[in-house]
Amino acid sequence: MIIPTIIRNFVPNQRFMKETIIGNIVDVHGKRIFFGELCIADGKIYSIQERSGENKGFPYLIPGFIDAHVHIESSMLVPSEFARLAVVHGTVATISDPHEIANVCGMEGVEYMIENGKSVPFKFHFGAPSCVPATTFETAGATLDADVVEKLLGRKDIFYLSEMMNFPGVLNNDEEVMNKIAAAKKFGKPVDGHAPGLMGDDAVRYINAGISTDHECFTEAEALHKLKHGMKILIREGSAAKNFDALIPLLTDYEDAIMFCSDDKHPDSLAEGHINDLCRRAVEFGIDVFKVLKAACLNPIIHYKMDVGSLRPGDKADLVVCGDLKSFHVLATYINGVKVAENGRSLINPQQAEAVNNFRAESKTTDQFLLPSSGKPFRVIHALDGQLITEYSEVLPKTEDGYVVSDVEHDILKIAVVNRYQRDVPPAIALIKNFGLKKGAIASSVAHDSHNIIVVGVDDYSICEAVNLVIQEKGGVSIAVHGVPASRMVLPLPVGGLMSNENGYEIARQYTDIDQAAKSLGCTLAAPYMTLSFMALLVIPRLKLSDKGLFDGERFCLL
């Protein structure tokens, strides 16, 4: 592979340099590839000069990749650190929903994300959170009502109304919900959707209310139904929810209405790859490369009116230099004409980031996790690897001395959610299957969407110890095995109990260590902590657990 020839010249009578990159230029708009020179000046593409043919000895110049829906908080990194890792993989911009930090810290959290994002040369496009709190069936740290959301939508640095998870509210014409949607329409900004499994007339009514996208489809039939009624579908491949294989065939016939996203991506996954991986897999699947790049690079710009270039003269110089159009190995990334990554190394400097938080829980005692037996069958949540949805069954639980205990032999463990916003509130306790732990417990203050503390374990002592490790740090992910002090680990997340403000690569390493420790205790899930975090996500069916009790996501009520 010939390294791209880069020529720098000072422009007389102008206060900027011109930089020329020679390579195979991929015109996604025109669906053609040609050998040529791309000149960058003053942060924009100054000119593109075509030479003859395609020279396969040179690299390929493509528009920058865009994650069309991501919660930066789920990377456990503040925006500036997320950017440092993402640019290495050719990502230049995101559509970012800050509702995780908003559910914890309200407007202070949203402002934190925007301001921290501005500290680095990366194009974050934040939305106005539509569901804070996500439901009334859990304790959150803040409320953003329709008046606050309308003020947010009026700002130039807010680009859309974030995912409308309250689809029952849309279908029932809830006044608060409809006022938020009306505010987005008033400012001409799109409304993101969130309606897993919604089909038929209800899906049509949801779409007709003004909802423009959905990233929650987990079957091709569901996505196709929504596409045919005018919705755009985001193919999601995150650390826990993986829908790429089920949905990628749709890109062949719906190239204008498909985008790629990660939704929730933990730091170890982000360190390994991002949207470039989805492009590689899509090409391997047999999808035309221009359709793949349209989904990965152009469609988000068009839909969200993003301030991102698409490799045309006069555009912002947001581009990627790739070794080829199969592996999408990134040689360099440019944002506004500035090289921000080269040969696997981020060129963005780390930024000092303060912490905001909202954490009042105090240490718990083991007896607070006792679950009295009723002598009757209990509902058991079934976690599904690679999915956010759950199933459930009813079983007569294992008991000892009148109390329900974990049944390791049948993989039915205790799960609890602890209110983080109040000092002394009893935990909500239930049972869950498919975590596979043989000993110990894992806990996290990342528990969508209200981010109380969630824990699963095989005994009450380990459960209590894991929870207290999180409480001591006022947020984090932890692991503990009772009687084995060396087993105790905690990754502190001081920013809202969701993110670290330390070096992103170091956090990725620490997260890998604690993830492997959870698997060493028998956990069979691909992403134990990510899956755990979604067991409190009430807006995804079927059975979940909030700090107020078991919740039926289909009937939308506490049980």
KOLTIGU-455143 format. One line per 4 residues: their letters; for each residue x, y, z of C-alpha. Coordinates in Angstrom, 1 decimal, decimal comma. Layout:
% residues N
A	X:Y:Z ~ ... .
//
This chain:
% residues 559
MIIP	0,0:0,0:0,0 ~ 1,4:3,4:-1,0 ~ 1,0:5,9:1,8 ~ -1,0:8,9:0,6 .
TIIR	1,0:11,6:-0,9 ~ 0,4:14,8:1,1 ~ 1,6:18,2:-0,2 ~ 1,4:21,3:1,9 .
NFVP	1,7:24,8:0,4 ~ 1,2:28,2:1,8 ~ -1,4:30,2:-0,1 ~ -0,2:33,8:-0,9 .
NQRF	-2,3:36,6:0,5 ~ -4,2:34,1:2,7 ~ -3,6:33,0:6,2 ~ -3,9:29,3:5,7 .
MKET	-2,1:26,3:4,3 ~ -3,3:24,1:1,4 ~ -2,9:20,4:1,9 ~ -3,3:18,0:-1,0 .
IIGN	-4,0:14,3:-0,6 ~ -3,5:12,0:-3,6 ~ -5,6:8,8:-3,7 ~ -8,7:7,1:-5,0 .
IVDV	-11,6:9,4:-4,3 ~ -14,9:7,7:-3,5 ~ -17,8:9,8:-4,8 ~ -20,7:8,3:-2,8 .
HGKR	-23,2:10,8:-4,3 ~ -22,2:9,9:-7,9 ~ -21,5:6,3:-7,1 ~ -18,1:6,2:-8,7 .
IFFG	-14,4:6,0:-7,8 ~ -11,6:7,9:-9,5 ~ -7,9:8,6:-8,9 ~ -7,3:12,2:-8,1 .
ELCI	-6,1:15,0:-5,8 ~ -8,1:16,4:-3,0 ~ -7,1:19,8:-1,7 ~ -7,9:21,0:1,8 .
ADGK	-7,7:24,7:2,7 ~ -9,2:26,7:5,6 ~ -11,0:23,6:7,0 ~ -12,9:22,9:3,7 .
IYSI	-12,4:20,9:0,6 ~ -10,8:23,5:-1,6 ~ -10,9:21,4:-4,8 ~ -11,0:17,9:-6,2 .
QERS	-8,9:17,3:-9,3 ~ -9,6:14,1:-11,2 ~ -6,9:12,0:-12,9 ~ -7,6:9,0:-15,1 .
GENK	-8,8:5,6:-13,8 ~ -8,4:4,1:-10,4 ~ -5,0:3,4:-8,9 ~ -5,3:0,4:-6,6 .
GFPY	-1,8:1,1:-5,2 ~ -3,1:4,2:-3,4 ~ -5,6:4,4:-0,5 ~ -9,2:5,5:-0,7 .
LIPG	-10,7:8,8:0,4 ~ -14,2:8,5:1,8 ~ -16,6:10,7:3,8 ~ -16,3:10,4:7,6 .
FIDA	-18,3:7,8:9,4 ~ -21,3:8,8:11,5 ~ -22,9:7,0:14,4 ~ -26,6:7,8:13,9 .
HVHI	-27,7:7,1:17,4 ~ -25,5:6,7:20,5 ~ -25,6:7,5:24,2 ~ -22,1:8,7:24,8 .
ESSM	-22,6:7,9:28,5 ~ -22,7:4,2:27,8 ~ -19,1:4,3:26,7 ~ -18,4:5,2:30,4 .
LVPS	-16,3:8,1:28,9 ~ -17,0:11,8:28,8 ~ -17,5:13,1:25,3 ~ -14,0:14,4:24,9 .
EFAR	-12,6:10,9:25,7 ~ -15,2:9,2:23,5 ~ -14,0:11,3:20,6 ~ -10,3:10,4:21,2 .
LAVV	-11,2:6,7:20,7 ~ -13,8:7,1:18,0 ~ -11,7:9,1:15,5 ~ -9,1:6,2:15,3 .
HGTV	-11,9:4,2:13,6 ~ -12,8:7,0:11,2 ~ -15,8:8,3:13,1 ~ -16,1:12,1:12,7 .
ATIS	-19,6:12,8:14,1 ~ -22,4:11,4:16,2 ~ -26,1:11,9:16,8 ~ -26,0:11,8:20,6 .
DPHE	-28,9:11,4:23,0 ~ -27,9:12,7:26,4 ~ -30,9:11,3:28,2 ~ -28,7:9,1:30,5 .
IANV	-27,0:12,0:32,2 ~ -30,3:14,0:32,0 ~ -32,1:11,3:34,0 ~ -29,5:11,7:36,7 .
CGME	-28,6:15,4:36,7 ~ -31,2:17,1:34,5 ~ -30,3:20,2:32,5 ~ -26,9:20,5:34,3 .
GVEY	-26,1:17,1:32,8 ~ -27,1:18,1:29,3 ~ -25,1:21,3:29,5 ~ -22,1:19,3:30,8 .
MIEN	-22,2:17,0:27,7 ~ -22,5:19,9:25,2 ~ -19,7:21,9:26,8 ~ -17,3:19,0:27,2 .
GKSV	-18,0:18,0:23,6 ~ -17,0:21,4:22,4 ~ -13,5:21,0:24,0 ~ -12,3:18,7:21,1 .
PFKF	-12,4:18,7:17,3 ~ -15,3:16,3:16,9 ~ -18,8:16,8:15,7 ~ -21,3:15,9:18,5 .
HFGA	-24,9:16,6:17,6 ~ -26,9:16,4:20,8 ~ -30,7:16,0:21,0 ~ -33,3:17,2:23,5 .
PSCV	-34,1:14,3:25,8 ~ -37,8:13,5:25,4 ~ -38,3:11,1:28,3 ~ -36,9:12,4:31,6 .
PATT	-37,9:10,5:33,6 ~ -38,3:7,6:31,2 ~ -41,4:6,4:33,1 ~ -43,3:7,2:36,3 .
FETA	-42,7:3,7:37,5 ~ -39,1:4,4:38,7 ~ -37,2:7,0:40,7 ~ -35,1:9,3:38,6 .
GATL	-32,9:12,2:39,4 ~ -34,6:14,9:37,3 ~ -37,6:15,9:35,2 ~ -37,5:17,7:31,9 .
DADV	-41,0:18,9:31,1 ~ -42,4:20,1:27,7 ~ -41,5:23,7:28,4 ~ -37,9:22,8:29,1 .
VEKL	-37,7:20,6:26,1 ~ -39,1:23,3:23,9 ~ -36,4:25,8:25,1 ~ -33,8:23,2:24,3 .
LGRK	-35,1:22,6:20,8 ~ -34,9:26,3:20,1 ~ -31,1:26,2:20,6 ~ -28,8:25,9:17,6 .
DIFY	-26,7:23,3:19,3 ~ -29,6:20,9:19,8 ~ -30,4:19,1:16,5 ~ -33,5:16,8:17,2 .
LSEM	-35,9:15,5:19,8 ~ -34,3:12,4:21,2 ~ -36,0:8,9:21,1 ~ -39,6:9,0:22,1 .
MNFP	-39,7:5,9:24,3 ~ -43,1:6,6:25,6 ~ -44,9:5,1:22,7 ~ -48,0:4,4:24,8 .
GVLN	-48,1:8,2:25,4 ~ -48,0:8,8:21,7 ~ -50,7:6,3:21,0 ~ -52,9:7,8:23,7 .
NDEE	-52,3:11,4:22,8 ~ -50,7:12,2:26,2 ~ -50,7:16,0:26,4 ~ -47,1:16,3:27,7 .
VMNK	-45,7:13,9:25,1 ~ -47,6:15,6:22,2 ~ -46,4:19,0:23,3 ~ -42,8:17,8:23,0 .
IAAA	-43,4:16,5:19,5 ~ -45,1:19,7:18,5 ~ -42,1:21,7:19,7 ~ -39,8:19,7:17,5 .
KKFG	-42,1:20,3:14,5 ~ -42,2:24,0:15,4 ~ -38,4:24,2:15,0 ~ -38,2:21,9:12,0 .
KPVD	-36,2:19,3:13,9 ~ -36,7:15,5:13,5 ~ -38,1:13,2:16,2 ~ -36,3:10,0:17,0 .
GHAP	-38,4:6,9:17,8 ~ -38,2:3,9:20,1 ~ -40,9:1,4:19,7 ~ -39,6:-2,2:19,9 .
GLMG	-42,0:-4,8:18,5 ~ -44,6:-2,2:17,6 ~ -46,5:-3,3:14,5 ~ -49,7:-2,9:12,6 .
DDAV	-52,1:0,0:13,1 ~ -50,3:1,1:16,3 ~ -47,0:1,4:14,5 ~ -48,6:3,5:11,7 .
RYIN	-50,2:5,8:14,2 ~ -46,9:6,2:16,0 ~ -45,2:7,1:12,7 ~ -47,9:9,5:11,6 .
AGIS	-47,5:11,4:14,9 ~ -44,2:12,6:13,5 ~ -41,8:9,9:14,6 ~ -39,1:9,6:11,9 .
TDHE	-36,7:6,8:13,0 ~ -36,5:3,6:15,0 ~ -33,3:1,9:16,2 ~ -35,1:-0,8:18,2 .
CFTE	-36,3:-3,2:15,5 ~ -35,1:-6,7:16,2 ~ -36,7:-8,6:13,3 ~ -36,6:-7,9:9,5 .
AEAL	-40,4:-8,1:9,4 ~ -40,8:-5,3:11,9 ~ -38,3:-3,1:10,3 ~ -39,8:-3,7:6,8 .
HKLK	-43,2:-2,7:8,1 ~ -41,9:0,5:9,5 ~ -39,9:1,3:6,3 ~ -43,0:0,8:4,1 .
HGMK	-44,8:3,4:6,2 ~ -42,1:6,1:5,8 ~ -39,9:5,5:8,8 ~ -36,1:5,4:8,6 .
ILIR	-34,4:2,4:10,3 ~ -31,2:2,5:12,2 ~ -29,3:-0,8:12,2 ~ -27,9:-1,2:15,7 .
EGSA	-24,9:-3,1:16,7 ~ -23,9:-2,2:20,3 ~ -22,2:-4,0:23,1 ~ -25,4:-5,7:24,2 .
AKNF	-28,1:-5,2:21,6 ~ -27,0:-6,7:18,2 ~ -29,5:-6,4:15,3 ~ -27,1:-6,2:12,4 .
DALI	-27,4:-9,7:11,1 ~ -31,2:-9,6:11,2 ~ -31,6:-6,2:9,5 ~ -28,7:-5,8:7,0 .
PLLT	-30,5:-7,4:4,1 ~ -32,8:-4,4:4,0 ~ -30,0:-2,1:2,9 ~ -30,1:-3,6:-0,6 .
DYED	-33,6:-2,2:-1,3 ~ -33,8:0,7:1,1 ~ -30,4:2,5:0,7 ~ -32,0:6,0:1,3 .
AIMF	-33,7:5,0:4,6 ~ -31,1:3,0:6,5 ~ -28,4:4,3:8,9 ~ -25,9:2,6:11,2 .
CSDD	-25,7:3,1:14,9 ~ -24,3:1,6:18,1 ~ -26,8:3,0:20,6 ~ -24,8:1,7:23,6 .
KHPD	-21,1:0,9:23,3 ~ -18,8:0,0:26,2 ~ -15,2:1,4:26,3 ~ -13,6:-1,9:25,4 .
SLAE	-15,8:-2,3:22,3 ~ -15,1:1,3:21,3 ~ -11,4:0,8:21,6 ~ -11,7:-2,1:19,1 .
GHIN	-13,9:-0,6:16,4 ~ -16,9:1,5:15,5 ~ -19,0:2,2:12,4 ~ -16,1:1,0:10,2 .
DLCR	-16,7:-2,5:11,5 ~ -20,3:-2,4:10,3 ~ -19,2:-1,2:6,9 ~ -16,7:-4,2:6,7 .
RAVE	-19,4:-6,7:7,7 ~ -22,0:-5,2:5,2 ~ -19,5:-5,5:2,3 ~ -18,7:-9,1:3,4 .
FGID	-22,5:-9,8:3,4 ~ -22,5:-8,7:-0,3 ~ -24,1:-5,2:-0,1 ~ -22,9:-2,7:-2,7 .
VFKV	-20,2:-0,5:-1,2 ~ -21,9:2,7:-2,3 ~ -25,1:1,7:-0,5 ~ -23,0:0,8:2,6 .
LKAA	-21,3:4,2:2,6 ~ -24,5:6,0:2,0 ~ -25,9:4,4:5,2 ~ -22,7:5,1:7,2 .
CLNP	-21,8:8,5:6,0 ~ -24,5:10,4:4,0 ~ -28,0:9,5:5,3 ~ -27,5:10,9:8,8 .
IIHY	-26,2:14,2:7,4 ~ -29,4:14,5:5,2 ~ -31,8:13,4:7,9 ~ -30,5:15,4:10,8 .
KMDV	-29,1:18,4:8,8 ~ -25,7:17,8:10,2 ~ -22,8:20,2:10,0 ~ -20,6:17,5:8,4 .
GSLR	-19,0:17,3:5,0 ~ -19,7:14,6:2,4 ~ -16,5:14,8:0,3 ~ -17,6:17,5:-2,2 .
PGDK	-15,8:20,8:-3,1 ~ -16,9:23,4:-0,6 ~ -17,8:20,9:2,1 ~ -16,2:20,8:5,5 .
ADLV	-13,1:18,6:5,2 ~ -14,5:15,6:7,2 ~ -13,0:12,5:5,6 ~ -11,3:9,2:6,1 .
VCGD	-8,2:7,8:4,4 ~ -8,8:4,0:4,1 ~ -6,5:1,2:3,0 ~ -9,3:-0,4:1,0 .
LKSF	-13,0:-0,7:0,7 ~ -13,3:-4,2:2,2 ~ -11,6:-4,1:5,6 ~ -12,0:-0,3:5,9 .
HVLA	-8,7:-0,1:7,8 ~ -8,3:3,6:8,7 ~ -5,0:5,2:7,9 ~ -6,1:8,8:8,8 .
TYIN	-9,1:10,8:9,9 ~ -9,7:14,5:9,2 ~ -12,3:16,8:10,8 ~ -12,6:20,3:9,5 .
GVKV	-9,4:19,7:7,7 ~ -7,5:18,8:10,9 ~ -5,9:15,4:11,1 ~ -7,3:13,9:14,3 .
AENG	-6,0:10,3:13,9 ~ -3,3:8,5:12,1 ~ -2,3:4,8:11,9 ~ -4,3:3,7:14,9 .
RSLI	-3,2:6,7:17,1 ~ -5,5:9,4:18,2 ~ -4,1:13,0:17,7 ~ -6,7:14,6:20,0 .
NPQQ	-5,2:15,7:23,2 ~ -6,8:14,7:26,5 ~ -8,9:17,4:28,2 ~ -9,4:18,2:31,9 .
AEAV	-13,0:17,3:32,8 ~ -14,7:18,1:36,1 ~ -17,5:15,8:37,5 ~ -21,2:16,4:38,0 .
NNFR	-23,2:13,9:40,0 ~ -26,4:13,2:41,9 ~ -25,9:10,4:44,4 ~ -27,3:10,1:47,9 .
AESK	-27,6:6,4:48,7 ~ -25,8:5,2:51,8 ~ -24,2:1,8:52,5 ~ -26,6:-1,2:52,8 .
TTDQ	-26,7:-4,2:55,1 ~ -27,1:-7,8:54,1 ~ -30,5:-8,3:55,7 ~ -31,9:-5,6:53,4 .
FLLP	-31,5:-8,1:50,5 ~ -33,6:-10,8:52,2 ~ -36,6:-11,9:50,1 ~ -39,4:-13,6:52,2 .
SSGK	-41,0:-16,6:50,6 ~ -44,7:-16,5:49,9 ~ -44,9:-20,2:49,2 ~ -46,2:-19,4:45,7 .
PFRV	-44,5:-19,3:42,3 ~ -42,4:-16,2:41,4 ~ -42,0:-14,5:38,1 ~ -38,4:-15,0:36,8 .
IHAL	-36,9:-12,5:34,3 ~ -35,1:-14,3:31,4 ~ -32,1:-12,2:30,1 ~ -31,4:-12,8:26,4 .
DGQL	-27,8:-12,5:25,2 ~ -27,5:-9,8:22,5 ~ -31,0:-8,4:23,1 ~ -32,6:-5,8:25,3 .
ITEY	-36,0:-7,6:25,4 ~ -36,5:-10,3:28,0 ~ -38,8:-13,2:28,4 ~ -40,1:-14,6:31,7 .
SEVL	-41,4:-17,8:33,4 ~ -43,1:-18,6:36,7 ~ -41,3:-21,0:39,1 ~ -41,5:-22,1:42,7 .
PKTE	-38,2:-20,7:43,9 ~ -35,6:-22,3:46,1 ~ -36,0:-21,3:49,8 ~ -34,0:-21,5:53,0 .
DGYV	-35,4:-20,7:56,4 ~ -38,4:-19,0:54,9 ~ -36,5:-16,8:52,5 ~ -36,0:-17,1:48,7 .
VSDV	-32,4:-17,7:47,7 ~ -30,5:-18,0:44,5 ~ -30,7:-21,3:42,8 ~ -27,3:-21,7:41,2 .
EHDI	-28,0:-25,2:39,9 ~ -30,9:-24,0:37,8 ~ -29,3:-20,5:37,1 ~ -32,0:-18,6:38,9 .
LKIA	-30,3:-15,8:40,7 ~ -31,4:-12,9:42,9 ~ -31,5:-9,4:41,2 ~ -32,0:-6,2:43,1 .
VVNR	-32,4:-2,5:42,3 ~ -31,3:0,1:44,9 ~ -32,5:3,7:44,9 ~ -29,5:5,9:44,5 .
YQRD	-31,3:9,2:44,9 ~ -32,6:8,7:48,5 ~ -30,7:7,7:51,6 ~ -32,6:4,8:53,1 .
VPPA	-35,0:3,1:50,7 ~ -35,4:-0,7:50,7 ~ -34,2:-2,4:47,6 ~ -36,6:-4,0:45,1 .
IALI	-35,7:-7,7:44,7 ~ -36,6:-10,3:42,1 ~ -35,3:-13,3:40,3 ~ -33,4:-13,6:37,0 .
KNFG	-32,2:-16,4:34,7 ~ -29,4:-16,7:32,2 ~ -26,6:-14,8:33,9 ~ -24,8:-18,0:34,8 .
LKKG	-22,9:-16,8:37,8 ~ -21,6:-19,6:40,0 ~ -20,4:-17,4:42,8 ~ -20,2:-13,7:43,8 .
AIAS	-22,2:-10,7:42,5 ~ -21,8:-7,9:40,0 ~ -23,3:-4,4:40,4 ~ -23,6:-1,2:38,5 .
SVAH	-24,9:2,3:38,8 ~ -25,4:2,3:35,0 ~ -28,9:1,0:34,9 ~ -31,1:2,4:32,1 .
DSHN	-32,8:4,8:32,2 ~ -32,9:6,2:35,7 ~ -29,6:4,7:36,7 ~ -30,3:3,4:40,2 .
IIVV	-27,9:0,7:41,4 ~ -28,6:-2,8:39,9 ~ -27,0:-6,0:41,1 ~ -27,2:-9,7:40,4 .
GVDD	-25,6:-12,4:42,6 ~ -25,7:-15,8:44,1 ~ -25,7:-14,8:47,8 ~ -26,8:-11,9:49,9 .
YSIC	-23,4:-11,2:51,3 ~ -21,8:-10,8:47,9 ~ -24,7:-8,8:46,6 ~ -24,4:-6,4:49,5 .
EAVN	-20,7:-6,0:49,1 ~ -20,9:-5,3:45,4 ~ -23,6:-2,7:46,0 ~ -21,6:-1,0:48,7 .
LVIQ	-18,5:-0,8:46,5 ~ -20,6:1,2:44,0 ~ -22,0:3,4:46,8 ~ -18,5:4,1:48,2 .
EKGG	-17,4:5,6:44,9 ~ -20,8:7,3:44,3 ~ -21,1:5,4:41,1 ~ -19,3:2,7:39,2 .
VSIA	-19,3:-1,0:38,2 ~ -18,2:-3,6:40,7 ~ -17,7:-7,3:41,5 ~ -17,4:-9,1:44,8 .
VHGV	-17,2:-12,6:46,2 ~ -18,0:-12,8:49,9 ~ -15,0:-14,1:51,9 ~ -12,5:-13,4:49,1 .
PASR	-11,2:-9,8:49,6 ~ -8,9:-10,1:46,5 ~ -12,0:-10,6:44,3 ~ -13,4:-7,1:45,0 .
MVLP	-13,0:-4,8:42,1 ~ -14,7:-1,5:41,3 ~ -14,3:0,9:38,3 ~ -15,3:4,3:39,6 .
LPVG	-17,6:6,4:37,4 ~ -17,7:9,8:39,2 ~ -19,5:11,7:36,4 ~ -23,1:11,1:37,1 .
GLMS	-22,3:7,5:38,2 ~ -22,1:6,9:34,4 ~ -18,8:8,1:33,1 ~ -15,1:8,4:34,0 .
NENG	-13,2:11,6:33,4 ~ -9,9:9,7:33,1 ~ -8,0:8,5:30,0 ~ -10,3:6,5:27,8 .
YEIA	-7,8:3,8:26,9 ~ -7,1:3,2:30,5 ~ -10,8:2,9:31,3 ~ -11,2:0,5:28,4 .
RQYT	-8,4:-1,7:30,0 ~ -10,0:-1,6:33,4 ~ -13,4:-2,4:32,0 ~ -11,9:-5,4:30,2 .
DIDQ	-10,4:-6,6:33,4 ~ -13,7:-6,4:35,4 ~ -15,7:-7,9:32,5 ~ -13,3:-10,8:32,4 .
AAKS	-13,6:-11,2:36,2 ~ -17,4:-11,5:35,9 ~ -17,0:-14,2:33,2 ~ -14,5:-16,0:35,4 .
LGCT	-17,3:-16,4:38,0 ~ -19,4:-18,3:35,4 ~ -21,3:-15,5:33,7 ~ -22,1:-16,7:30,2 .
LAAP	-23,2:-13,4:28,6 ~ -21,1:-11,7:26,0 ~ -21,4:-8,3:27,8 ~ -22,4:-9,0:31,5 .
YMTL	-22,5:-5,4:32,7 ~ -24,2:-4,0:29,6 ~ -26,9:-6,7:29,8 ~ -27,3:-6,1:33,5 .
SFMA	-27,8:-2,3:32,9 ~ -30,8:-3,1:30,6 ~ -32,6:-5,2:33,2 ~ -34,0:-2,0:34,6 .
LLVI	-35,0:-0,5:31,3 ~ -38,8:-0,5:31,7 ~ -39,6:0,7:28,2 ~ -38,3:-2,5:26,6 .
PRLK	-40,6:-5,5:27,0 ~ -41,3:-7,9:28,6 ~ -40,4:-8,1:32,3 ~ -38,0:-5,7:34,0 .
LSDK	-37,2:-4,5:37,5 ~ -37,2:-0,9:38,8 ~ -36,5:0,4:42,3 ~ -40,3:0,2:42,8 .
GLFD	-40,7:-3,4:41,8 ~ -41,3:-5,8:38,8 ~ -42,6:-4,1:35,7 ~ -44,6:-5,5:32,8 .
GERF	-43,3:-3,7:29,7 ~ -46,2:-4,9:27,5 ~ -49,0:-3,8:29,8 ~ -46,9:-0,9:31,0 .
CLL	-47,6:-1,4:34,7 ~ -46,0:-2,5:37,9 ~ -46,9:-6,0:39,0 .
//
